[in-house]
Amino acid sequence: MVNRALRSMVILAALAMPATAAQPQERTHAAGGQPAFETSFARFEALPPPPEPAGRVVDLSTIEPPVEVAPAARPLGVGVASYYGRRFHGRRTASGERFDMHALTAAHRTLPFGTLVEVTNPSSGKSVTVRINDRGPFHGNRVIDVSREAASQLGLIRRGHGTVHLAIIEP
């Protein structure tokens, strides 16, 4: 139904056009009688230049994009990090959200929830940014508990703990 209506509209439009505009005339070579390709851009050169915009115009070539600066990291100290995972997966954290051992989160005793902390393992040089969403660790001399995913990226899984450098990432 739609094709029929569309087809009839195309036919009516073609009938309304003058014969010269409806079909381009073919040019032929003098010798062979084959259609020639148009190699001239004369049709396009004859077009008038585009009109100048009216009103206020912004020249985008003079605008320089702002330089993106990496967030500053404020050193927090050095300490021992451990990780927690399977046993706590799905339980509520102190911030109220559910703990996901596959997310890059951590527990710290005093930092506000939502703080981004860069944790670096100096023995491997690996670093990861975690978000504080829980309280702890409350045993031993540990300063931070990271999620299993963060521990995996830092290389702490085998030993279960390790010395890390902490730095707060400020926006």
N, C-alpha and C positions, 0 to 999 in steps of 0.2 A: 504494500500500500504506500509506504513512504518512498520506495524507489520509483513507483509510477508518478507520484506527485513531483518528486525531484526531477525526473526525466522530462516531464512536461514543462517544468519551469525553465530548464536548460534550453529546450527547444524554442520556447517563446522568447527567451532572451536572445538566442541566435537569430531568430527571425526579425527581431526589432533592431538589430545592428545593421549598419550599412554594409553593403557587399565588400567594400574595400577593407573595412575593419574586421569583418568576420573571419576572413582567411587571408594570411599573408601570401603575397605573390611570390612565386618561385623564380629565382634567377637562374639562368642556364649558361653554361660555357658556350662559346661560339662554336667550338668544334664538336664536342661530344653530346650536347644536349642534356647533360646530367645537372641536377641542382647544385648550385655553388653555395659554399658556406659564406656567411657574411663576416668579413674580417675587419670591417670598419666600425669604429665607435662613434660615428658621426651622429647617430640618433641620440646618443647620450650626451655628447658635447653640446648639442643644440638646446638642451634643457636649461631653463633659467636657474640661477643659484638659489639655494633655499633662503627663505625670508629671515631677516634678523629677528631674534626673539624680542618681544616687547616687555617693558617693565623691568623689574629688578632681576638681574641674571648673576649667578654665581659662577665664576670661572674655576672649574675643578682642577685645572692644571696648576693653580697657585696654592692649593691647600696641601699642607704637609700632614700626613697621618701622625698621630702621637706615637712616641717611642714607648714600647712596652718594656717595663722594668720588672725584672724577676723579684718576687717577694723577698724581703729581707729575712734572714734567719738569725735569731738571737740565741747564742749558746746558752744552754740550760745546765750542762754538766755531763759528767761521766758516771756510769753506774752499771749495775748488772740488770739485764733484762731476761725475763722468762716468757713463756707463752702459755695460753690456755685455749682449749679447742673442743674436742668431741663431747666431753662431759658437760660443758656449759652451753653447747650449741642449742639455740632456741629459747633459752631462759632469759628472763628480764634482767637488764643491766640496771645500774644505779640511776641512769638517765631516763629509764622507762622504756627504752626500745629493746627489741629482742636481739640477743647476741648472735652474730653470724660469723662463724669461724672462717668463712671465705672472704670476708670484707677486711679492709685495711683499717682496723680500729685498735684501741688500746685502753688500758686501765692505768690511771695515775692517781696518787693520793690527794693532790691539792689543785692540779690544773683545772680550770673551768671546762665544763662539757662543751664539745665543739672545737676546742683548740686543736690546731694542726701542729703536729710535732714531727720533725725529721729525725729518724732514728738511723744511725750509721754504725755498721759493724766494722771497726778499724782493722780487724784481722783479715777480712775479705775485701774491704773497701765498698761493700754493697750498702745501699741506702734506700730507705722507704719512708714515705710520708703517711702517718696514721692520724686518725681523728680520735680524740679522747671521748669516750662514751660510758666509762665505768670507773669505779673506785677500786683501789688496790695497787699493788700487792701488799698484803698485810703479814707476810712472813719473810724471814731472812733479811738479807741486806739488799733486796731487789728494789729498783726504783720505778720500773715500768713492767707491765704485763701486756704483751702484744698478742694479736689474734694469730691463729695458726698460719694463715696466708702470709701475714707480715713476717712471721718467724721463718717461713719457708723461703721467702725472698731474701731475707737477711742471712740465711744459712745457719739458723739456730736450732733446727729440728733435731738433729742427731744428739747434741749434748743436752738440749732442753733449756739451756741458758747461756749467756755470754755477756761480755763487757761491751757496752755500746756508748756512743756519744749522742746526746740529745740536744736539739735546737728547736726553739719555737719559731714557726713560720708566721710572720706578721703580714697581713694584707697590705 
